[in-house]
Amino acid sequence: MKLTSLLLSSAAVLVAGSAFAADLPAKKAAPAAAVTACPAFGAGFFTIPGSDTCIKLSGFVRDQMRFQSAADRAAASSTTDENDYAMYSNAASFRLNIDTRSNTEIGVVRGFARMNGSDLNQAYIQAGGFTLGLAGTWMGNGGGLVAPTFGSHGDSTQVSYSAAIGGGKVTIAVLDADANSNDSAASGVAQIPDLMASISVPMGGATLGLGAVMHEARDANGATSGYAIGATLGFAPAAGVSMGIEGGYASAALGYLGTSGAASGLDPANITDVPDSVAGVESTGYVVSGYASFEAGKGTINLYGGYTVLSDATVDVTASTIELDYAYTVASGLTITPGVAYIMADESAGGESANTTVAVIRIQRDF
């Protein structure tokens, strides 16, 4: 066979093979599942590809600078950790919220988690009116830049049930006692859960909230029954204006007062819910606070004020706080908030007192 005939024959075979291959069905990659919005659950929710579950991611990244006068810093340093009263400090933080929801045969099933930095602040499941896990309570309100007001306590591990009544809501809950306690060392003492009940009721343009909780204060030597009660009233008297007052009283259950005096300028870490069978005196305390917010230009003016009294068998702490800040929206999702607070605190043990002026600048990117 001539070389020319051989080359022509080979070319014919290749062409025929190519034509046959072209007739075979092509293998295509499976199309990616489309991501769609979930308007039924509100803005920001979208479907998880390949499922019927909707998810929303949100949170913020924050940088906060704190300034304090040298005179106040020196006055406070004798009774508190000096690091808490540095003339200047800068702290960065972030929050991530993960909210998942889906419609099921028993209604909406929700899973929620919140991380503040490396700390898990909330993680709970909701279905059919039940909440199981680490979630907010009826005290989860209020709080300024510098000194949190009543309600900074907020989150607790719980099994709770909520039901709508009219335009309001009633909640009953069993709470983890240790997470809400100012008890002294209780090694080897059986844990008894706390019981809570709360109600929120709309009243015209206002909302009234009432709550009560039972807590057993205990240590290795004994136990005593404690309780806490609280009330909140929020209202909006005009467009762009919101106001509220809050208050609470506790006996042998100071953990439910939120701040527990931590923002007083005198760290009352030695104030504990000591059983009266041991000390002969129950710990008591109360907090009263108020807030007002006014829209102004591209921001909001916020005013906070609070008064705290804590007592046990050995010491009394009294603290007053007033704070003013302005949250200015620089761009969508970017806010700069300068604020100033004045804290007046007195402690009976040793006659110590500390009046502290604090200025804060917070820069926050929400997403």
RODO-2510 file (C-alpha; in nm, 4 decimals, decimal comma):
residues 367
     n   res          X          Y          Z
     1     m     0,0000     0,0000     0,0000
     2     k     0,1267     0,3358    -0,0918
     3     l     0,1996     0,5866     0,1808
     4     t    -0,0542     0,8262     0,0310
     5     s    -0,3336     0,5653     0,0462
     6     l    -0,2476     0,4815     0,4083
     7     l    -0,2716     0,8447     0,5211
     8     l    -0,6043     0,8927     0,3450
     9     s    -0,7475     0,5796     0,5045
    10     s    -0,6404     0,6933     0,8563
    11     a    -0,7947     1,0356     0,8060
    12     a    -1,1264     0,8794     0,7020
    13     v    -1,1353     0,6674     1,0183
    14     l    -1,0705     0,9707     1,2382
    15     v    -1,3433     1,1749     1,0723
    16     a    -1,5935     0,8930     1,1082
    17     g    -1,5033     0,8498     1,4741
    18     s    -1,5473     1,2185     1,5409
    19     a    -1,8901     1,2191     1,3753
    20     f    -1,9992     0,9204     1,5864
    21     a    -1,8816     1,0899     1,9074
    22     a    -2,0758     1,4019     1,8157
    23     d    -2,3956     1,1954     1,8087
    24     l    -2,3510     1,0795     2,1695
    25     p    -2,5445     1,2719     2,4457
    26     a    -2,3235     1,5283     2,6161
    27     k    -2,2691     1,5062     2,9932
    28     k    -2,3652     1,8397     3,1522
    29     a    -2,3023     1,9575     3,5089
    30     a    -2,6139     1,9649     3,7239
    31     p    -2,7474     2,3213     3,7522
    32     a    -2,6854     2,4869     4,0863
    33     a    -2,9947     2,5365     4,3014
    34     a    -3,1104     2,8978     4,2904
    35     v    -3,0988     3,1134     4,6016
    36     t    -3,4308     3,2902     4,6491
    37     a    -3,5721     3,5320     4,9020
    38     c    -3,8085     3,4278     5,1842
    39     p    -4,0449     3,7262     5,2164
    40     a    -4,2715     3,5354     5,4566
    41     f    -4,0047     3,5646     5,7289
    42     g    -3,9062     3,9251     5,6590
    43     a    -3,6253     4,1120     5,4870
    44     g    -3,2848     3,9476     5,4698
    45     f    -3,4019     3,5841     5,4712
    46     f    -3,3075     3,3582     5,1797
    47     t    -3,3372     2,9870     5,1108
    48     i    -3,0553     2,7463     5,1832
    49     p    -2,9936     2,5812     4,8414
    50     g    -3,1370     2,2314     4,8251
    51     s    -3,3659     2,2750     5,1279
    52     d    -3,6886     2,4429     5,2359
    53     t    -3,5151     2,6241     5,5233
    54     c    -3,4688     3,0010     5,5215
    55     i    -3,1682     3,1666     5,6835
    56     k    -3,0663     3,5196     5,7763
    57     l    -2,7174     3,6331     5,8742
    58     s    -2,6742     3,9634     6,0588
    59     g    -2,4612     4,1329     6,3206
    60     f    -2,1982     4,4029     6,3520
    61     v    -1,8284     4,4809     6,3775
    62     r    -1,7434     4,7452     6,6374
    63     d    -1,4533     4,9516     6,7645
    64     q    -1,5046     5,1458     7,0869
    65     m    -1,2671     5,3995     7,2394
    66     r    -1,3070     5,4971     7,6044
    67     f    -1,1642     5,8050     7,7755
    68     q    -1,1611     5,8965     8,1451
    69     s    -1,0207     6,1946     8,3323
    70     a    -0,7036     6,1401     8,5343
    71     a    -0,8610     6,2757     8,8534
    72     d    -1,1520     6,0347     8,8419
    73     r    -0,9193     5,7513     8,7469
    74     a    -0,7017     5,8148     9,0517
    75     a    -1,0019     5,8355     9,2833
    76     a    -1,1386     5,5062     9,1615
    77     s    -0,8156     5,3106     9,1591
    78     s    -0,8127     5,2538     9,5352
    79     t    -1,1333     5,0505     9,5263
    80     t    -1,1363     4,8959     9,1801
    81     d    -0,9031     4,7286     8,9362
    82     e    -0,7058     5,0125     8,7769
    83     n    -0,7303     4,8466     8,4379
    84     d    -1,1023     4,9244     8,4395
    85     y    -1,0209     5,2924     8,4819
    86     a    -0,7390     5,3462     8,2339
    87     m    -0,7307     5,7012     8,0968
    88     y    -0,7676     5,5581     7,7450
    89     s    -0,8649     5,2141     7,6177
    90     n    -0,9729     5,0731     7,2835
    91     a    -1,1698     4,7521     7,2390
    92     a    -1,2872     4,5780     6,9229
    93     s    -1,5772     4,3342     6,9118
    94     f    -1,8187     4,1693     6,6747
    95     r    -2,1563     3,9959     6,6809
    96     l    -2,2905     3,7294     6,4475
    97     n    -2,6572     3,6292     6,4442
    98     i    -2,7688     3,3145     6,2603
    99     d    -3,1466     3,2825     6,2266
   100     t    -3,3012     2,9783     6,0530
   101     r    -3,6734     2,9199     5,9996
   102     s    -3,8938     2,6814     5,8054
   103     n    -4,2645     2,6074     5,7742
   104     t    -4,3509     2,2565     5,8943
   105     e    -4,6584     2,0504     5,9812
   106     i    -4,6398     2,1902     6,3380
   107     g    -4,5912     2,5499     6,2269
   108     v    -4,2745     2,7560     6,2034
   109     v    -3,9651     2,5885     6,3491
   110     r    -3,6844     2,8300     6,4335
   111     g    -3,3217     2,7905     6,5332
   112     f    -3,1239     3,0940     6,6478
   113     a    -2,7637     3,1480     6,7599
   114     r    -2,5746     3,4618     6,8586
   115     m    -2,2002     3,4930     6,9020
   116     n    -2,0411     3,7975     7,0648
   117     g    -1,6750     3,7489     6,9828
   118     s    -1,5851     3,4061     7,1164
   119     d    -1,8815     3,3993     7,3584
   120     l    -2,2057     3,2210     7,2807
   121     n    -2,4796     3,4535     7,4109
   122     q    -2,7862     3,2850     7,2648
   123     a    -2,8628     2,9434     7,1176
   124     y    -3,2217     2,8214     7,1165
   125     i    -3,4947     2,6349     6,9300
   126     q    -3,8510     2,7646     6,9005
   127     a    -4,1537     2,5655     6,7912
   128     g    -4,5211     2,5679     6,8837
   129     g    -4,4780     2,8426     7,1438
   130     f    -4,1896     2,6650     7,3199
   131     t    -3,8364     2,8022     7,3553
   132     l    -3,5563     2,5653     7,4552
   133     g    -3,1986     2,6790     7,5091
   134     l    -3,0141     3,0007     7,5868
   135     a    -3,2514     3,2893     7,5133
   136     g    -3,3670     3,6281     7,6370
   137     t    -3,5965     3,6817     7,9346
   138     w    -3,8357     3,9545     8,0389
   139     m    -3,5377     4,1532     8,1699
   140     g    -3,3680     4,1734     7,8334
   141     n    -3,4176     4,5461     7,7763
   142     g    -3,2334     4,8756     7,8023
   143     g    -2,8666     4,9629     7,8198
   144     g    -2,6417     5,2530     7,7295
   145     l    -2,2915     5,2804     7,5844
   146     v    -2,1107     5,3054     7,9177
   147     a    -2,3333     5,1822     8,2000
   148     p    -2,6084     4,9283     8,1240
   149     t    -2,9464     5,0079     8,2727
   150     f    -3,1918     4,7616     8,4214
   151     g    -3,2320     4,4649     8,1914
   152     s    -2,8695     4,4032     8,0980
   153     h    -2,9087     4,0558     8,2510
   154     g    -3,1203     3,9436     7,9593
   155     d    -3,0217     3,5906     7,8580
   156     s    -3,0800     3,2648     8,0441
   157     t    -3,0836     2,8913     7,9662
   158     q    -3,4493     2,7948     7,9808
   159     v    -3,7481     2,5867     7,8866
   160     s    -4,0330     2,8314     7,8352
   161     y    -4,3757     2,8565     7,6781
   162     s    -4,5324     3,1748     7,5399
   163     a    -4,8905     3,2310     7,4324
   164     a    -5,0554     3,5315     7,2720
   165     i    -5,3432     3,6804     7,4684
   166     g    -5,5229     3,9590     7,2877
   167     g    -5,2466     4,1838     7,1640
   168     g    -5,0113     4,0803     7,4450
   169     k    -4,8082     3,7764     7,5455
   170     v    -4,7791     3,5558     7,8527
   171     t    -4,4648     3,3495     7,9223
   172     i    -4,3827     3,0887     8,1859
   173     a    -4,0318     2,9457     8,2144
   174     v    -3,7992     2,7166     8,4047
   175     l    -3,4537     2,8802     8,4184
   176     d    -3,1036     2,7602     8,5009
   177     a    -3,0481     2,8835     8,8573
   178     d    -2,6688     2,9043     8,8495
   179     a    -2,6668     3,1376     8,5491
   180     n    -2,8819     3,3908     8,7383
   181     s    -2,7161     3,3707     9,0750
   182     n    -2,5018     3,5865     9,2992
   183     d    -2,4773     3,2930     9,5399
   184     s    -2,1593     3,2296     9,7314
   185     a    -1,9746     2,9010     9,6695
   186     a    -2,2278     2,6192     9,6493
   187     s    -2,0104     2,3149     9,5934
   188     g    -2,2022     1,9944     9,6502
   189     v    -2,5383     2,1722     9,6841
   190     a    -2,8218     2,0391     9,4690
   191     q    -2,9390     2,2839     9,2036
   192     i    -3,3035     2,3881     9,2073
   193     p    -3,4263     2,5651     8,8916
   194     d    -3,5750     2,9121     8,9003
   195     l    -3,9389     2,9665     8,8031
   196     m    -4,0439     3,2746     8,6068
   197     a    -4,3688     3,4244     8,4784
   198     s    -4,4134     3,7400     8,2715
   199     i    -4,6748     3,9248     8,0731
   200     s    -4,6662     4,2093     7,8208
   201     v    -4,9814     4,4091     7,7548
   202     p    -5,0406     4,6830     7,4938
   203     m    -5,2014     4,9931     7,6404
   204     g    -5,2901     5,2352     7,3642
   205     g    -4,9576     5,3604     7,2345
   206     a    -4,7637     5,2013     7,5219
   207     t    -4,6562     4,8501     7,6214
   208     l    -4,6515     4,7370     7,9840
   209     g    -4,4392     4,4427     8,0916
   210     l    -4,4557     4,2687     8,4309
   211     g    -4,2510     3,9753     8,5566
   212     a    -4,1645     3,7736     8,8655
   213     v    -3,9157     3,4965     8,9399
   214     m    -3,8488     3,2636     9,2334
   215     h    -3,4866     3,1784     9,3173
   216     e    -3,3247     2,9774     9,5960
   217     a    -3,0066     3,1350     9,7329
   218     r    -2,7758     2,8674     9,8693
   219     d    -2,4271     2,7754     9,9763
   220     a    -2,2690     2,4760    10,1463
   221     n    -2,4239     2,5792    10,4804
   222     g    -2,7840     2,6448    10,3917
   223     a    -3,0450     2,7944    10,1607
   224     t    -3,3181     3,0556    10,1611
   225     s    -3,6017     3,1426     9,9238
   226     g    -3,5480     3,4540     9,7131
   227     y    -3,7411     3,6363     9,4455
   228     a    -3,7250     3,9215     9,1965
   229     i    -3,9981     4,1347     9,0438
   230     g    -3,9795     4,3873     8,7645
   231     a    -4,1790     4,6140     8,5382
   232     t    -4,1184     4,7964     8,2111
   233     l    -4,3247     5,0633     8,0359
   234     g    -4,2378     5,1731     7,6835
   235     f    -4,4192     5,4272     7,4723
   236     a    -4,3817     5,6501     7,1648
   237     p    -4,5489     5,9872     7,2274
   238     a    -4,4643     6,1229     6,8809
   239     a    -4,3088     6,0224     6,5497
   240     g    -3,9359     5,9650     6,5923
   241     v    -3,9608     5,9658     6,9723
   242     s    -3,9514     5,6664     7,2095
   243     m    -3,9366     5,6614     7,5879
   244     g    -3,9515     5,4101     7,8687
   245     i    -3,9094     5,3482     8,2385
   246     e    -3,7960     5,0250     8,4013
   247     g    -3,7529     4,8982     8,7533
   248     g    -3,6899     4,5895     8,9578
   249     y    -3,6545     4,4689     9,3160
   250     a    -3,4834     4,1512     9,4380
   251     s    -3,4406     3,9699     9,7666
   252     a    -3,1756     3,6971     9,7714
   253     a    -3,1838     3,7053     9,3885
   254     l    -2,9582     3,9953     9,2901
   255     g    -2,8550     3,8308     8,9626
   256     y    -3,1922     3,9333     8,8192
   257     l    -3,1257     4,3043     8,8607
   258     g    -2,9130     4,3038     8,5498
   259     t    -2,6152     4,5223     8,6339
   260     s    -2,5702     4,3851     8,9883
   261     g    -2,3828     4,7103     9,0454
   262     a    -2,1047     4,6268     8,7997
   263     a    -2,1314     4,9726     8,6402
   264     s    -2,1257     5,1576     8,9714
   265     g    -1,7586     5,2465     8,9647
   266     l    -1,7108     5,0338     9,2777
   267     d    -1,6929     4,6676     9,1892
   268     p    -1,9254     4,5010     9,4458
   269     a    -1,8064     4,1511     9,3679
   270     n    -1,8321     4,0676     9,7372
   271     i    -2,2094     4,1249     9,7422
   272     t    -2,3664     3,7798     9,7302
   273     d    -2,7029     3,6141     9,7837
   274     v    -2,6009     3,4652    10,1196
   275     p    -2,8728     3,2503    10,2813
   276     d    -3,0238     3,4198    10,5852
   277     s    -2,9722     3,0967    10,7796
   278     v    -2,6000     3,1730    10,7600
   279     a    -2,5701     3,5521    10,7673
   280     g    -2,8976     3,6374    10,9376
   281     v    -2,9607     3,9034    10,6714
   282     e    -3,0900     3,8520    10,3183
   283     s    -2,9322     4,0394    10,0291
   284     t    -3,1649     4,2957     9,8723
   285     g    -3,1461     4,5453     9,5904
   286     y    -3,3417     4,7536     9,3479
   287     v    -3,2855     4,9332     9,0189
   288     v    -3,4844     5,2170     8,8606
   289     s    -3,3970     5,3554     8,5186
   290     g    -3,5355     5,5429     8,2233
   291     y    -3,4485     5,6194     7,8631
   292     a    -3,5535     5,8512     7,5825
   293     s    -3,4596     5,8542     7,2124
   294     f    -3,5188     6,1313     6,9591
   295     e    -3,4532     6,1216     6,5861
   296     a    -3,2366     6,4193     6,4897
   297     g    -3,1052     6,4710     6,1382
   298     k    -2,9158     6,1603     6,0236
   299     g    -2,8997     6,0162     6,3736
   300     t    -3,0673     5,9571     6,7077
   301     i    -3,0134     6,1332     7,0409
   302     n    -3,0296     5,8869     7,3334
   303     l    -3,0576     5,9718     7,7024
   304     y    -3,0257     5,7126     7,9815
   305     g    -3,0465     5,7399     8,3583
   306     g    -3,0395     5,4833     8,6370
   307     y    -3,0230     5,4383     9,0132
   308     t    -2,9002     5,1150     9,1772
   309     v    -2,8926     5,0040     9,5423
   310     l    -2,7433     4,6685     9,6500
   311     s    -2,7057     4,5380    10,0048
   312     d    -2,6029     4,2227    10,1857
   313     a    -2,4885     4,1384    10,5371
   314     t    -2,1554     4,3199    10,4999
   315     v    -2,1797     4,6061    10,2514
   316     d    -2,4153     4,8498    10,0763
   317     v    -2,3504     4,9940     9,7316
   318     t    -2,5401     5,2891     9,5814
   319     a    -2,4848     5,4099     9,2259
   320     s    -2,6400     5,6742     9,0009
   321     t    -2,5761     5,6989     8,6285
   322     i    -2,6699     5,9480     8,3601
   323     e    -2,5616     5,9156     7,9971
   324     l    -2,6105     6,1080     7,6739
   325     d    -2,5062     5,9884     7,3274
   326     y    -2,5744     6,0608     6,9606
   327     a    -2,5828     5,7764     6,7072
   328     y    -2,4955     5,9371     6,3713
   329     t    -2,5442     5,7422     6,0476
   330     v    -2,2447     5,8153     5,8255
   331     a    -2,3529     5,5770     5,5500
   332     s    -2,5800     5,2776     5,5135
   333     g    -2,4752     5,0320     5,7848
   334     l    -2,2057     5,2611     5,9304
   335     t    -2,2711     5,4501     6,2548
   336     i    -2,0509     5,6687     6,4755
   337     t    -2,1780     5,7219     6,8298
   338     p    -2,0054     5,9632     7,0685
   339     g    -2,1337     5,9548     7,4265
   340     v    -2,0589     6,0763     7,7758
   341     a    -2,1675     5,9361     8,1135
   342     y    -2,1343     6,0446     8,4739
   343     i    -2,1397     5,7726     8,7413
   344     m    -2,1680     5,8465     9,1147
   345     a    -2,1107     5,5531     9,3503
   346     d    -2,0804     5,4992     9,7252
   347     e    -1,9935     5,1913     9,9261
   348     s    -2,0677     5,1691    10,2979
   349     a    -1,7699     4,9465    10,3813
   350     g    -1,4857     5,1911    10,4524
   351     g    -1,6917     5,4880    10,3343
   352     e    -1,5496     5,4585     9,9811
   353     s    -1,6920     5,6639     9,6943
   354     a    -1,6056     5,7255     9,3315
   355     n    -1,7467     5,9800     9,0908
   356     t    -1,6476     5,8904     8,7374
   357     t    -1,6823     6,0762     8,4083
   358     v    -1,6456     5,8570     8,1006
   359     a    -1,6494     5,9512     7,7311
   360     v    -1,6936     5,6918     7,4584
   361     i    -1,6665     5,6926     7,0792
   362     r    -1,8167     5,3863     6,9113
   363     i    -1,7767     5,3094     6,5400
   364     q    -2,0015     5,0285     6,4240
   365     r    -2,0579     4,8538     6,0910
   366     d    -2,3884     4,6655     6,0854
   367     f    -2,4673     4,3904     5,8368
***
